[in-house]
Amino acid sequence: MTDDAAGATGDGEGDGTDEHGRVDSRHDRLTRHPTGGRGNSLMRWTDAKSPVAVTRNYAVVLLARVSPSLRLKNRLFRALGMTVGDGVAWGLESTPDVFWPELVTIEDDAIVGYDATLLCHEFLQEEYRTGEVHVGERAMIGAGAVVLPGVRIGADAQVAANSLVDRDVPAGATVAGVPARVVSTVERDDNGGGEDGAVDREDGRY
């Protein structure tokens, strides 16, 4: 991500732009936690989160990853503090953040595909950062995709398999690639549903 994108004001309503039409940046939503001392922040992870809590979270997520029951997955993830709407479907091996699962929100009828990962934290050299991940209604995240902290994925959006989502995805858009960029959008009616036909976005901007 460019410095310009990282410096956007981030006042948008989840459509990928701020009030001035500039690219909305996930970085503006991240909470930064300087660690100080010697070594990188991951070496000091026990100062960031209770080892007991992380162990519990990992065990629950591990069980949910291999469970074929979608209802059980949703119950387990809600028990970890995640906001999980009605009809949410998780593919096998899909993984929400183990350290801060409470920062994940998945709205009604969204799909998180096989082996997809939703990250709400990132450990860097001198600090770690946390941020919410929000997936809108009926959004679909493809197999093997990775969503970074602070990202908002709009309603009816689609993330292609094996994509790296490093910025917001507008409602109704399809993104693909590493990093993911818009490949098409769908006009949405006043009731939030898509209209016939996709509008191609070859410039990849959103």
Solvent accessible surface area in square Angstrom, and as a share of the most:
residue,aa,sasa,rsa
1,M,84,0.37
2,T,90,0.52
3,D,130,0.67
4,D,129,0.67
5,A,10,0.08
6,A,35,0.27
7,G,60,0.58
8,A,9,0.07
9,T,65,0.38
10,G,16,0.16
11,D,77,0.40
12,G,11,0.11
13,E,165,0.74
14,G,15,0.14
15,D,73,0.38
16,G,2,0.02
17,T,36,0.21
18,D,7,0.03
19,E,128,0.57
20,H,124,0.56
21,G,53,0.51
22,R,115,0.42
23,V,44,0.26
24,D,0,0.00
25,S,0,0.00
26,R,15,0.05
27,H,28,0.13
28,D,64,0.33
29,R,52,0.19
30,L,14,0.07
31,T,75,0.43
32,R,104,0.38
33,H,54,0.24
34,P,112,0.70
35,T,32,0.19
36,G,44,0.42
37,G,69,0.67
38,R,224,0.82
39,G,55,0.53
40,N,49,0.25
41,S,1,0.00
42,L,93,0.46
43,M,147,0.66
44,R,82,0.30
45,W,73,0.26
46,T,70,0.41
47,D,110,0.57
48,A,22,0.17
49,K,39,0.16
50,S,56,0.36
51,P,62,0.39
52,V,119,0.68
53,A,19,0.15
54,V,17,0.10
55,T,92,0.53
56,R,131,0.48
57,N,1,0.01
58,Y,121,0.46
59,A,57,0.44
60,V,31,0.18
61,V,2,0.01
62,L,80,0.40
63,L,93,0.46
64,A,0,0.00
65,R,60,0.22
66,V,82,0.47
67,S,7,0.04
68,P,121,0.76
69,S,47,0.30
70,L,79,0.39
71,R,186,0.68
72,L,62,0.31
73,K,3,0.01
74,N,12,0.06
75,R,147,0.54
76,L,31,0.15
77,F,1,0.00
78,R,100,0.36
79,A,86,0.66
80,L,15,0.08
81,G,42,0.40
82,M,8,0.03
83,T,77,0.45
84,V,12,0.07
85,G,16,0.15
86,D,105,0.54
87,G,54,0.52
88,V,3,0.02
89,A,25,0.20
90,W,4,0.01
91,G,22,0.21
92,L,87,0.43
93,E,51,0.23
94,S,1,0.01
95,T,26,0.15
96,P,1,0.01
97,D,2,0.01
98,V,26,0.15
99,F,31,0.13
100,W,26,0.09
101,P,1,0.01
102,E,79,0.35
103,L,41,0.20
104,V,0,0.00
105,T,30,0.17
106,I,0,0.00
107,E,56,0.25
108,D,54,0.28
109,D,79,0.41
110,A,0,0.00
111,I,74,0.38
112,V,0,0.00
113,G,12,0.12
114,Y,126,0.48
115,D,63,0.33
116,A,0,0.00
117,T,34,0.20
118,L,0,0.00
119,L,52,0.26
120,C,0,0.00
121,H,25,0.11
122,E,32,0.14
123,F,39,0.16
124,L,67,0.34
125,Q,128,0.57
126,E,138,0.62
127,E,32,0.14
128,Y,26,0.10
129,R,47,0.17
130,T,13,0.07
131,G,5,0.05
132,E,109,0.49
133,V,0,0.00
134,H,63,0.28
135,V,0,0.00
136,G,6,0.05
137,E,62,0.28
138,R,92,0.33
139,A,0,0.00
140,M,76,0.34
141,I,3,0.01
142,G,18,0.17
143,A,41,0.32
144,G,23,0.22
145,A,0,0.00
146,V,45,0.26
147,V,0,0.00
148,L,31,0.15
149,P,0,0.00
150,G,0,0.00
151,V,0,0.00
152,R,82,0.30
153,I,2,0.01
154,G,12,0.11
155,A,23,0.18
156,D,35,0.18
157,A,0,0.00
158,Q,72,0.32
159,V,5,0.03
160,A,35,0.27
161,A,57,0.44
162,N,108,0.56
163,S,3,0.02
164,L,55,0.27
165,V,0,0.00
166,D,11,0.06
167,R,26,0.09
168,D,1,0.00
169,V,0,0.00
170,P,20,0.13
171,A,38,0.30
172,G,5,0.05
173,A,0,0.00
174,T,30,0.17
175,V,0,0.00
176,A,34,0.26
177,G,35,0.33
178,V,108,0.62
179,P,59,0.37
180,A,0,0.00
181,R,60,0.22
182,V,4,0.02
183,V,74,0.42
184,S,20,0.13
185,T,29,0.17
186,V,47,0.27
187,E,102,0.46
188,R,82,0.30
189,D,54,0.28
190,D,154,0.80
191,N,147,0.76
192,G,15,0.14
193,G,27,0.26
194,G,49,0.47
195,E,90,0.40
196,D,150,0.77
197,G,53,0.51
198,A,63,0.49
199,V,67,0.38
200,D,101,0.52
201,R,77,0.28
202,E,168,0.75
203,D,73,0.38
204,G,17,0.16
205,R,164,0.60
206,Y,19,0.07
